[in-house]
Structure formats: structure tokens, C-alpha cells
């Protein structure tokens, strides 16, 4: 497979900068797969599972927060609020955040608060899914 350059950055750190042969990102309309020579695009990302495979065949799976991806012919830049490997995720904390967000959704909120709570719920759920699937 042909490779492209992947730059994966969170608000806290440069997570990955190197060659990649495939990338799957969590977008609003579902998971989006990216290979070399993908059409140029800017895609909004939701919290969820992000996977990339390097030329040596190693696949890395992480939980990512909201952000966006800029796809160019041979380069992809992904900027997200947070990014965590499965071993970095505290499952108890993620469950607690999920339950708190579910409870908050039951409360009367403004549209803005409701949307923020939905994002918190999605982030917690994404973290739990990555943690549970890749122990």
C-alpha cells in the first residue's frame, strides 16, 4: 500500500508524526477511511475511536475527542481536543463521566448546554468502547 504522512495532534501533545498507510476517523456521518491520494477534504470529528496503520503493519487504536481532519493528497493533519491510548483510559472515571452526562441529559437545559452534554456523553462512550475492545 502507498503511504501518506499523518500528523496527529491533541491540545496536550503531538501524538504521532510519521508515515501511515490507512486511517479511520470518527466523523459526524460515520467512520471515514483514508488512504493515500484521498480527495482533499476538511472533516469535523466527533469523539470516538480513531485507528491508523503504519507501513510495518502495526495498527494503533485510540480514543479521540472532537476536532477536525484536513486531508490533502499525501498529507493528513488531525487536530483533536484529546487523544488517549486504551492503557491511558481510566475506565471507572469514563463510566462515571458517562453516567453523569446521561443524568444531565435528563435535566432541563438550554440548547447549548444540551449539545455540550451530548458531546460529553459521546466522549465518555468513545473512551469506554476503546478501553473495552482493546484491553
DSSP file (Angstrom, degrees, kcal/mol; ACC not computed):
  #  RESIDUE AA STRUCTURE BP1 BP2  ACC     N-H-->O    O-->H-N    N-H-->O    O-->H-N    TCO  KAPPA ALPHA  PHI   PSI    X-CA   Y-CA   Z-CA
    1    1 A X              0   0    0      0, 0.0     2,-0.1     0, 0.0    21,-0.1   0.000 360.0 360.0 360.0 145.6    0.0    0.0    0.0
    2    2 A X        -     0   0    0     19,-0.1    34,-0.5    34,-0.1     2,-0.3  -0.455 360.0-135.7 -74.4 152.5    1.1    3.5   -0.7
    3    3 A X        -     0   0    0     -2,-0.1     2,-0.3    32,-0.1    18,-0.2  -0.707  17.3-169.5-109.9 161.9    1.8    5.7    2.3
    4    4 A X  E     -A   20   0A   0     16,-2.8    16,-2.2    -2,-0.3     2,-0.5  -0.905  34.3 -95.5-137.8 167.2    1.0    9.2    3.3
    5    5 A X  E     -Ab  19  75A   0     69,-2.6    71,-2.5    -2,-0.3     2,-0.5  -0.745  35.5-162.4 -90.6 130.4    2.2   11.5    6.1
    6    6 A X  E     -Ab  18  76A   0     12,-3.2    12,-2.2    -2,-0.5     2,-0.5  -0.951   8.8-172.7-114.7 129.0    0.0   11.6    9.2
    7    7 A X  E     -Ab  17  77A   0     69,-2.6    71,-3.1    -2,-0.5     2,-0.6  -0.975   7.8-174.6-119.8 113.6    0.2   14.4   11.8
    8    8 A X  E     +Ab  16  78A   0      8,-3.2     7,-2.2    -2,-0.5     8,-1.8  -0.937   9.6 172.8-117.4 112.0   -1.9   13.6   14.8
    9    9 A X  E     -Ab  14  79A   0     69,-3.0    71,-2.4    -2,-0.6     2,-0.2  -0.957  13.9-170.9-127.2 135.4   -2.1   16.4   17.4
   10   10 A X  E     - b   0  80A   0      3,-2.9    71,-0.2    -2,-0.4    72,-0.2  -0.665  45.2 -99.7-109.6 174.5   -4.2   16.9   20.5
   11   11 A X  S    S+     0   0    0     70,-1.2    71,-0.1    69,-0.7    70,-0.1   0.762 123.7  41.1 -63.4 -23.1   -4.4   20.0   22.6
   12   12 A X  S    S-     0   0    0     69,-0.3     2,-0.3     1,-0.2    -1,-0.2   0.716 122.4  -3.6 -98.5 -24.4   -1.9   18.5   25.0
   13   13 A X        -     0   0    0     -3,-0.0    -3,-2.9    70,-0.0     2,-0.8  -0.998  65.0 -98.3-163.9 160.0    0.7   16.8   22.8
   14   14 A X  E     -A    9   0A   0     -2,-0.3    -5,-0.2    -5,-0.2     3,-0.1  -0.832  41.5-177.5 -82.1 113.5    2.0   15.8   19.4
   15   15 A X  E     -     0   0A   0     -7,-2.2     2,-0.3    -2,-0.8    -6,-0.2   0.900  59.3  -2.9 -86.7 -43.7    0.7   12.2   19.4
   16   16 A X  E     +A    8   0A   0     -8,-1.8    -8,-3.2     2,-0.0    -1,-0.3  -0.985  49.9 174.4-153.3 139.3    2.1   10.9   16.0
   17   17 A X  E     +A    7   0A   0     -2,-0.3     2,-0.3   -10,-0.2   -10,-0.2  -0.813  49.5  71.6-145.2 100.2    4.0   12.4   13.1
   18   18 A X  E    S-A    6   0A   0    -12,-2.2   -12,-3.2    -2,-0.3   -14,-0.1  -0.979  79.1 -30.2 178.1-169.1    5.1    9.9   10.5
   19   19 A X  E     +A    5   0A   0     -2,-0.3     2,-0.3   -14,-0.2   -14,-0.2  -0.356  49.6 179.3 -73.8 150.7    4.1    7.6    7.7
   20   20 A X  E     -A    4   0A   0    -16,-2.2   -16,-2.8    34,-0.2    34,-0.3  -0.990  24.9-167.7-148.3 146.4    0.7    5.9    7.5
   21   21 A X  S    S+     0   0    0     32,-3.3    15,-0.4     1,-0.4     2,-0.3   0.640  79.4  11.4-110.1 -22.7   -1.0    3.6    5.0
   22   22 A X  E     -C   53   0A   0     31,-1.2    31,-2.4    13,-0.1    -1,-0.4  -0.988  58.3-172.1-155.0 150.0   -4.6    3.8    6.3
   23   23 A X  E     -CD  52  34A   0     11,-1.9    11,-3.0    -2,-0.3     2,-0.5  -0.999   5.7-165.1-142.6 136.1   -6.5    6.0    8.7
   24   24 A X  E     -CD  51  33A   0     27,-3.1    27,-2.2    -2,-0.4     2,-0.3  -0.991  15.9-174.2-124.3 123.3  -10.1    5.6   10.1
   25   25 A X  E     - D   0  32A   0      7,-2.5     7,-2.6    -2,-0.5     2,-0.9  -0.873  29.1-116.4-119.4 149.4  -11.6    8.7   11.8
   26   26 A X  E     + D   0  31A   0     -2,-0.3    20,-2.3    20,-0.2     5,-0.2  -0.744  43.6 175.1 -86.3 107.6  -14.9    9.2   13.6
   27   27 A X  E >   -ED  45  30A   0      3,-1.7     3,-1.8    -2,-0.9    18,-0.2  -0.606  45.9-101.4-107.9 169.1  -16.9   11.8   11.7
   28   28 A X  T 3  S+     0   0    0     16,-0.8     3,-0.1     1,-0.3    17,-0.1   0.825 123.0  44.9 -59.0 -33.4  -20.4   13.1   12.1
   29   29 A X  T 3  S-     0   0    0      1,-0.4    -1,-0.3     0, 0.0     2,-0.2   0.113 128.7 -77.7-101.1  22.8  -21.8   10.8    9.4
   30   30 A X  E <  S-D   27   0A   0     -3,-1.8    -3,-1.7     2,-0.1    -1,-0.4  -0.570  76.7 -25.7 114.5-176.9  -19.9    7.7   10.5
   31   31 A X  E     -D   26   0A   0     -5,-0.2     2,-0.5    -2,-0.2    -5,-0.2  -0.481  57.0-154.2 -72.2 139.5  -16.4    6.3   10.3
   32   32 A X  E     -D   25   0A   0     -7,-2.6    -7,-2.5    -2,-0.2     2,-0.4  -0.971   2.3-149.7-120.1 126.4  -14.3    7.7    7.4
   33   33 A X  E     -D   24   0A   0     -2,-0.5     2,-0.4    -9,-0.2    -9,-0.2  -0.762  12.1-165.3 -95.4 140.5  -11.4    5.7    5.9
   34   34 A X  E     +D   23   0A   0    -11,-3.0   -11,-1.9    -2,-0.4     2,-0.2  -0.990  11.1 171.1-130.6 131.5   -8.5    7.5    4.3
   35   35 A X    >   -     0   0    0     -2,-0.4     3,-1.1   -13,-0.2   -13,-0.1  -0.746  49.9 -63.2-123.5 174.5   -5.8    6.1    2.1
   36   36 A X  T 3  S+     0   0    0    -34,-0.5    38,-0.2   -15,-0.4    -1,-0.1  -0.278 121.7  23.7 -57.9 146.4   -3.0    7.8    0.1
   37   37 A X  T 3  S+     0   0    0     36,-2.1    -1,-0.2     1,-0.2    36,-0.1   0.704  84.9 164.8  67.3  23.5   -4.3   10.1   -2.7
   38   38 A X    <   -     0   0    0     -3,-1.1    -1,-0.2    35,-0.4     3,-0.1  -0.344  48.7 -90.0 -63.6 150.7   -7.6   10.6   -0.9
   39   39 A X        -     0   0    0      1,-0.1    -1,-0.1    -2,-0.0    32,-0.1  -0.322  52.7 -93.8 -60.0 145.3   -9.6   13.5   -2.2
   40   40 A X        +     0   0    0     -3,-0.1     2,-0.3    30,-0.1    32,-0.2  -0.367  63.0 153.0 -62.7 139.7   -8.9   16.8   -0.4
   41   41 A X  E     - F   0  71A   0     30,-1.9    30,-3.4    -3,-0.1     2,-0.4  -0.990  43.4-141.7-163.0 156.4  -11.3   17.4    2.4
   42   42 A X  E     - F   0  70A   0     -2,-0.3     2,-0.4    28,-0.2    28,-0.2  -0.996  30.9-173.4-122.4 122.9  -11.9   19.0    5.8
   43   43 A X  E     - F   0  69A   0     26,-2.6    26,-2.6    -2,-0.4     2,-0.3  -0.964  21.8-132.8-125.1 130.3  -13.9   16.8    8.1
   44   44 A X  E     - F   0  68A   0     -2,-0.4   -16,-0.8    24,-0.2     2,-0.4  -0.609  27.5-146.5 -76.2 138.9  -15.3   17.6   11.5
   45   45 A X  E     -EF  27  67A   0     22,-3.0    22,-1.5    -2,-0.3     2,-0.3  -0.839   7.8-155.8-110.2 145.4  -14.6   14.8   14.0
   46   46 A X        -     0   0    0    -20,-2.3   -20,-0.2    -2,-0.4    18,-0.1  -0.733  42.4 -79.4-107.3 163.6  -16.7   13.6   16.9
   47   47 A X  S    S+     0   0    0     -2,-0.3     2,-0.3    72,-0.1    18,-0.2  -0.388  84.5  89.1 -60.7 138.8  -15.4   11.8   20.0
   48   48 A X  E    S- G   0  64A   0     16,-2.2    16,-3.2    75,-0.1     2,-0.4  -0.991  75.0 -25.7 166.7-159.9  -14.8    8.1   19.2
   49   49 A X  E     - G   0  63A   0     -2,-0.3     2,-0.4    14,-0.2    14,-0.2  -0.708  46.0-171.8 -89.4 129.8  -12.4    5.5   18.0
   50   50 A X  E     - G   0  62A   0     12,-2.7    12,-2.7    -2,-0.4     2,-0.4  -0.979   6.2-174.1-120.3 133.0   -9.5    6.6   15.7
   51   51 A X  E     +CG  24  61A   0    -27,-2.2   -27,-3.1    -2,-0.4     2,-0.3  -0.979   6.6 176.9-130.0 140.4   -7.3    3.9   14.0
   52   52 A X  E     -CG  23  60A   0      8,-2.1     8,-2.9    -2,-0.4     2,-0.4  -0.997  15.1-150.0-140.9 149.9   -4.2    4.2   11.9
   53   53 A X  E     -CG  22  59A   0    -31,-2.4   -32,-3.3    -2,-0.3   -31,-1.2  -0.964  12.4-147.2-120.1 131.9   -1.9    1.6   10.4
   54   54 A X    >   -     0   0    0      4,-2.5     3,-2.5    -2,-0.4   -34,-0.2  -0.470  35.5 -97.0 -91.4 166.3    1.8    2.3    9.7
   55   55 A X  T 3  S+     0   0    0      1,-0.3   -35,-0.1    -2,-0.1    -1,-0.1   0.752 122.1  62.2 -57.2 -25.3    3.8    0.8    6.8
   56   56 A X  T 3  S-     0   0    0      2,-0.1    -1,-0.3     1,-0.1     3,-0.1   0.462 120.5-107.0 -80.8   1.5    5.1   -2.0    9.1
   57   57 A X  S <  S+     0   0    0     -3,-2.5     2,-0.3     1,-0.3    -2,-0.1   0.372  72.5 141.5  93.0  -3.9    1.5   -3.2    9.6
   58   58 A X        -     0   0    0     -5,-0.0    -4,-2.5     1,-0.0     2,-0.5  -0.565  37.1-154.3 -75.5 130.8    1.1   -2.0   13.1
   59   59 A X  E     -G   53   0A   0     -2,-0.3     2,-0.5    -6,-0.2    -6,-0.2  -0.911   4.3-160.8-107.8 131.8   -2.3   -0.7   13.9
   60   60 A X  E     -G   52   0A   0     -8,-2.9    -8,-2.1    -2,-0.5     2,-0.4  -0.942   3.7-165.1-112.5 131.5   -2.8    1.9   16.7
   61   61 A X  E     +G   51   0A   0     -2,-0.5    25,-0.6   -10,-0.2     2,-0.3  -0.966  15.4 167.5-118.5 131.5   -6.3    2.4   18.2
   62   62 A X  E     -GH  50  85A   0    -12,-2.7   -12,-2.7    -2,-0.4     2,-0.6  -0.928  37.6-117.5-137.9 160.7   -7.0    5.5   20.3
   63   63 A X  E     -GH  49  84A   0     21,-2.8    21,-2.3    -2,-0.3     2,-0.3  -0.901  39.0-168.5 -95.8 124.7  -10.0    7.3   21.8
   64   64 A X  E     -GH  48  83A   0    -16,-3.2   -16,-2.2    -2,-0.6    19,-0.2  -0.864  12.9-138.4-117.5 152.1  -10.1   10.8   20.3
   65   65 A X        -     0   0    0     17,-2.8   -17,-0.1    -2,-0.3    -1,-0.1  -0.173  49.5 -57.5 -88.7-171.2  -12.1   13.9   21.3
   66   66 A X  S    S+     0   0    0     14,-0.1    15,-2.6   -19,-0.1     2,-0.3  -0.294  79.5 107.5 -68.2 156.3  -13.8   16.3   19.0
   67   67 A X  E     -FI  45  80A   0    -22,-1.5   -22,-3.0    13,-0.2     2,-0.3  -0.924  56.2 -88.0 173.0-146.9  -11.8   18.1   16.4
   68   68 A X  E     -FI  44  79A   0     11,-2.5    11,-2.7    -2,-0.3     2,-0.4  -0.989  17.1-138.8-154.3 161.5  -11.2   18.1   12.6
   69   69 A X  E     -FI  43  78A   0    -26,-2.6   -26,-2.6    -2,-0.3     2,-0.6  -0.982   6.5-155.9-125.0 135.8   -9.1   16.4    9.9
   70   70 A X  E     -FI  42  77A   0      7,-3.0     7,-2.5    -2,-0.4     2,-0.5  -0.955  15.8-162.8-110.3 114.9   -7.5   18.2    7.0
   71   71 A X  E     +FI  41  76A   0    -30,-3.4   -30,-1.9    -2,-0.6     2,-0.2  -0.878  13.7 170.7-106.3 125.8   -6.9   15.7    4.1
   72   72 A X        -     0   0    0      3,-3.3   -34,-0.3    -2,-0.5     3,-0.2  -0.687  51.8 -84.3-120.9 175.5   -4.5   16.6    1.3
   73   73 A X  S    S+     0   0    0     -2,-0.2   -36,-2.1     1,-0.2   -35,-0.4   0.898 122.1   1.3 -50.0 -52.7   -3.1   14.4   -1.5
   74   74 A X  S    S+     0   0    0    -38,-0.2   -69,-2.6   -37,-0.1     2,-0.4   0.163 125.7  67.3-126.0  16.0   -0.3   12.9    0.6
   75   75 A X  E     -b    5   0A   0    -71,-0.2    -3,-3.3    -3,-0.2     2,-0.4  -0.998  50.7-172.1-140.4 141.8   -0.8   14.5    4.0
   76   76 A X  E     -bI   6  71A   0    -71,-2.5   -69,-2.6    -2,-0.4     2,-0.5  -0.994   5.1-167.5-132.6 128.7   -3.4   14.3    6.7
   77   77 A X  E     -bI   7  70A   0     -7,-2.5    -7,-3.0    -2,-0.4     2,-0.5  -0.972   4.7-170.0-114.6 124.6   -3.5   16.6    9.7
   78   78 A X  E     -bI   8  69A   0    -71,-3.1   -69,-3.0    -2,-0.5     2,-0.5  -0.970   2.4-174.3-116.8 121.5   -5.8   15.6   12.6
   79   79 A X  E     +bI   9  68A   0    -11,-2.7   -11,-2.5    -2,-0.5     2,-0.3  -0.972  14.1 165.8-116.2 121.2   -6.3   18.1   15.4
   80   80 A X  E     -bI  10  67A   0    -71,-2.4   -69,-0.7    -2,-0.5   -13,-0.2  -0.919  44.2-124.4-132.9 157.8   -8.4   16.9   18.3
   81   81 A X  S    S+     0   0    0    -15,-2.6   -70,-1.2    -2,-0.3   -69,-0.3   0.947  94.1   5.2 -64.0 -48.5   -9.1   18.1   21.9
   82   82 A X        -     0   0    0    -16,-0.2   -17,-2.8   -72,-0.2     2,-0.3  -0.946  58.0-173.7-137.6 156.1   -7.9   14.9   23.5
   83   83 A X  E     +H   64   0A   0     -2,-0.3     2,-0.4   -19,-0.2   -19,-0.2  -0.954  10.7 177.7-151.1 132.9   -6.4   11.6   22.5
   84   84 A X  E     -H   63   0A   0    -21,-2.3   -21,-2.8    -2,-0.3     2,-0.1  -0.998  25.3-133.2-141.0 137.2   -5.8    8.5   24.6
   85   85 A X  E >>  -H   62   0A   0     -2,-0.4     3,-1.6   -23,-0.2     4,-0.6  -0.495  40.4-105.8 -74.9 156.9   -4.4    5.0   24.2
   86   86 A X  G >4 S+     0   0    0    -25,-0.6     3,-1.1     1,-0.3    -1,-0.1   0.877 121.6  54.8 -53.7 -39.1   -6.5    2.3   25.7
   87   87 A X  G 34 S+     0   0    0      1,-0.2    -1,-0.3    47,-0.1    48,-0.0   0.661 103.8  56.2 -71.9 -13.7   -4.0    1.8   28.6
   88   88 A X  G <4 S+     0   0    0     -3,-1.6     2,-0.4     2,-0.1    -1,-0.2   0.570  86.9  98.5 -89.3 -11.0   -4.2    5.6   29.4
   89   89 A X    <<  -     0   0    0     -3,-1.1     2,-0.9    -4,-0.6     3,-0.1  -0.659  66.3-145.5 -86.2 127.7   -8.0    5.4   29.9
   90   90 A X     >  -     0   0    0     -2,-0.4     4,-2.5     1,-0.2     5,-0.2  -0.820  12.1-162.9 -88.4 104.1   -9.4    5.2   33.4
   91   91 A X  H  > S+     0   0    0     -2,-0.9     4,-2.6     1,-0.2     5,-0.2   0.865  86.2  52.9 -60.6 -38.9  -12.5    3.0   32.9
   92   92 A X  H  > S+     0   0    0      2,-0.2     4,-2.3     1,-0.2    -1,-0.2   0.923 111.4  45.8 -64.1 -43.2  -14.0    3.9   36.2
   93   93 A X  H  > S+     0   0    0      2,-0.2     4,-2.7     1,-0.2    -2,-0.2   0.915 112.5  50.8 -64.6 -42.6  -13.7    7.6   35.5
   94   94 A X  H  X S+     0   0    0     -4,-2.5     4,-2.2     2,-0.2    -2,-0.2   0.898 111.0  49.0 -63.1 -40.5  -15.1    7.2   32.0
   95   95 A X  H  X S+     0   0    0     -4,-2.6     4,-2.7     2,-0.2    -1,-0.2   0.910 111.5  49.5 -63.4 -42.3  -18.1    5.3   33.4
   96   96 A X  H  X S+     0   0    0     -4,-2.3     4,-2.5     2,-0.2    -2,-0.2   0.922 111.7  48.0 -63.2 -44.5  -18.7    8.0   35.9
   97   97 A X  H  X S+     0   0    0     -4,-2.7     4,-2.2     2,-0.2    -1,-0.2   0.878 111.5  51.5 -63.6 -37.9  -18.5   10.7   33.3
   98   98 A X  H  X S+     0   0    0     -4,-2.2     4,-2.4     2,-0.2    -2,-0.2   0.938 111.7  45.8 -63.8 -47.7  -20.9    8.7   31.1
   99   99 A X  H  X S+     0   0    0     -4,-2.7     4,-2.3     1,-0.2    -2,-0.2   0.894 112.4  51.1 -64.0 -40.2  -23.4    8.3   33.9
  100  100 A X  H  X S+     0   0    0     -4,-2.5     4,-2.3     2,-0.2    -1,-0.2   0.897 111.0  48.3 -63.7 -40.4  -23.1   12.0   34.8
  101  101 A X  H  X S+     0   0    0     -4,-2.2     4,-1.9     2,-0.2    -2,-0.2   0.892 110.0  51.9 -68.3 -38.9  -23.7   13.0   31.2
  102  102 A X  H  X S+     0   0    0     -4,-2.4     4,-0.9     2,-0.2    -2,-0.2   0.925 111.8  46.9 -61.5 -43.5  -26.7   10.7   30.9
  103  103 A X  H >X S+     0   0    0     -4,-2.3     3,-0.7     1,-0.2     4,-0.6   0.905 109.7  53.4 -64.4 -41.4  -28.2   12.2   34.1
  104  104 A X  H >< S+     0   0    0     -4,-2.3     3,-1.0     1,-0.2    -1,-0.2   0.849 102.4  58.7 -63.4 -33.7  -27.5   15.7   32.8
  105  105 A X  H 3< S+     0   0    0     -4,-1.9    -1,-0.2     1,-0.2    -2,-0.2   0.795 100.4  57.4 -66.0 -26.5  -29.4   15.0   29.6
  106  106 A X  H << S+     0   0    0     -4,-0.9    -1,-0.2    -3,-0.7    -2,-0.2   0.683  95.1  84.6 -75.6 -17.1  -32.5   14.2   31.7
  107  107 A X  S << S-     0   0    0     -3,-1.0     2,-0.4    -4,-0.6    -3,-0.0  -0.470  94.9 -98.1 -84.7 156.1  -32.3   17.7   33.2
  108  108 A X        +     0   0    0     -2,-0.1     2,-0.3     6,-0.0    -1,-0.1  -0.624  57.3 165.9 -74.1 125.9  -33.9   20.7   31.5
  109  109 A X        -     0   0    0     -2,-0.4     2,-0.0    -4,-0.1    -4,-0.0  -0.922  40.0-100.2-138.2 160.1  -31.1   22.6   29.7
  110  110 A X     >  -     0   0    0     -2,-0.3     4,-2.8     1,-0.1     5,-0.2  -0.329  46.1-103.0 -69.7 166.2  -30.6   25.3   27.2
  111  111 A X  H  > S+     0   0    0      1,-0.2     4,-2.3     2,-0.2     5,-0.2   0.894 123.8  50.3 -59.8 -39.7  -29.8   24.1   23.6
  112  112 A X  H  > S+     0   0    0      2,-0.2     4,-2.3     1,-0.2    -1,-0.2   0.937 112.1  46.0 -65.1 -46.7  -26.2   25.0   24.1
  113  113 A X  H  > S+     0   0    0      1,-0.2     4,-2.4     2,-0.2    -2,-0.2   0.902 111.7  52.9 -62.3 -40.7  -25.9   23.1   27.4
  114  114 A X  H  X S+     0   0    0     -4,-2.8     4,-2.2     2,-0.2    -1,-0.2   0.922 110.1  47.4 -60.9 -44.9  -27.8   20.1   25.8
  115  115 A X  H  X S+     0   0    0     -4,-2.3     4,-2.0     2,-0.2    -1,-0.2   0.897 111.8  50.0 -64.3 -41.2  -25.3   20.0   22.9
  116  116 A X  H  X S+     0   0    0     -4,-2.3     4,-2.1     1,-0.2    -1,-0.2   0.890 110.7  50.2 -64.5 -38.5  -22.3   20.2   25.2
  117  117 A X  H  X S+     0   0    0     -4,-2.4     4,-2.4     2,-0.2    -2,-0.2   0.887 107.7  53.5 -67.1 -38.4  -23.7   17.4   27.4
  118  118 A X  H  X S+     0   0    0     -4,-2.2     4,-2.5     1,-0.2    -2,-0.2   0.901 109.2  48.9 -61.5 -40.4  -24.3   15.2   24.2
  119  119 A X  H  X S+     0   0    0     -4,-2.0     4,-2.5     2,-0.2    -2,-0.2   0.896 110.2  50.6 -66.6 -39.4  -20.6   15.7   23.3
  120  120 A X  H  X S+     0   0    0     -4,-2.1     4,-2.3     2,-0.2    -2,-0.2   0.904 111.5  49.0 -63.1 -40.3  -19.5   14.8   26.9
  121  121 A X  H  X S+     0   0    0     -4,-2.4     4,-2.5     2,-0.2    -2,-0.2   0.926 111.7  48.3 -63.9 -45.4  -21.7   11.7   26.6
  122  122 A X  H  X S+     0   0    0     -4,-2.5     4,-2.5     2,-0.2    -2,-0.2   0.887 111.5  50.6 -62.7 -39.8  -20.2   10.8   23.2
  123  123 A X  H  X S+     0   0    0     -4,-2.5     4,-2.3     2,-0.2    -2,-0.2   0.934 112.1  46.1 -65.0 -45.9  -16.6   11.3   24.5
  124  124 A X  H  X S+     0   0    0     -4,-2.3     4,-2.3     1,-0.2    -2,-0.2   0.909 113.5  49.5 -63.5 -41.8  -17.2    9.1   27.6
  125  125 A X  H  X S+     0   0    0     -4,-2.5     4,-2.5     2,-0.2    -2,-0.2   0.914 110.4  50.3 -64.3 -42.9  -18.8    6.4   25.4
  126  126 A X  H  X S+     0   0    0     -4,-2.5     4,-2.3     1,-0.2     5,-0.2   0.905 110.4  49.7 -60.8 -42.4  -15.9    6.5   22.9
  127  127 A X  H  X S+     0   0    0     -4,-2.3     4,-2.4     1,-0.2    -1,-0.2   0.918 111.7  48.4 -62.8 -43.5  -13.4    6.2   25.7
  128  128 A X  H  X S+     0   0    0     -4,-2.3     4,-2.8     2,-0.2     5,-0.2   0.899 110.6  51.1 -64.8 -40.7  -15.3    3.2   27.2
  129  129 A X  H  X S+     0   0    0     -4,-2.5     4,-2.4     2,-0.2     5,-0.2   0.928 112.3  45.5 -63.7 -45.1  -15.6    1.5   23.8
  130  130 A X  H  X S+     0   0    0     -4,-2.3     4,-1.7     2,-0.2    -2,-0.2   0.926 115.0  48.1 -64.2 -43.5  -11.9    1.8   23.1
  131  131 A X  H  < S+     0   0    0     -4,-2.4    -2,-0.2    -5,-0.2    -1,-0.2   0.918 115.0  44.9 -62.5 -44.5  -11.0    0.6   26.6
  132  132 A X  H >< S+     0   0    0     -4,-2.8     3,-0.5     1,-0.2    -1,-0.2   0.867 116.3  44.8 -70.3 -36.8  -13.3   -2.4   26.5
  133  133 A X  H 3< S+     0   0    0     -4,-2.4    -1,-0.2     1,-0.2    -2,-0.2   0.755 118.4  40.2 -80.3 -24.1  -12.3   -3.5   23.0
  134  134 A X  T 3<        0   0    0     -4,-1.7    -1,-0.2    -5,-0.2    -2,-0.1  -0.275 360.0 360.0-125.6  48.5   -8.6   -3.2   23.3
  135  135 A X    <         0   0    0     -3,-0.5    -1,-0.1   -49,-0.0    -2,-0.1   0.460 360.0 360.0 -75.6 360.0   -7.7   -4.4   26.8
